[in-house]
Amino acid sequence: MTNEAKGMGKGLLIGIFTGAAVGSIIALLYAPKSGKKLREEIKTKSQDFTEDAEKYISNAKRKASHLIEDVKKKFESLVTEAEDNVDAILDESEKVLKNAKDKVEDYVESGKVSLRKKATSLNSHRRE
């Protein structure tokens, strides 16, 4: 659900609550009752509306808190996974570098041996 859709849903709920409260108050004002009884009903409906609004806000806060916790957990998981991947890449890079270094050392040693043989061969041909 997009942020825009969530905002529209939230606005719709607030509109429903507000409309219900205003409608209830208007209905009470036009109902044929005594002033004292009318005030009591308005007070009761206002308290009901306030309680409903508080429940809605509490529920929204709880859901937001859960959502924040979920996002934190996912973020921590991604960070851990990224760290693990970086460690694995570094380990693999070190292995590749060591392997390349060993091959270069082998080629250098092989070249030295080859040069010594050629030098010995040239020296022996010179003596003859």
Secondary structure as UniProt FT lines:
FT   HELIX           3..30
FT   HELIX           35..127
//
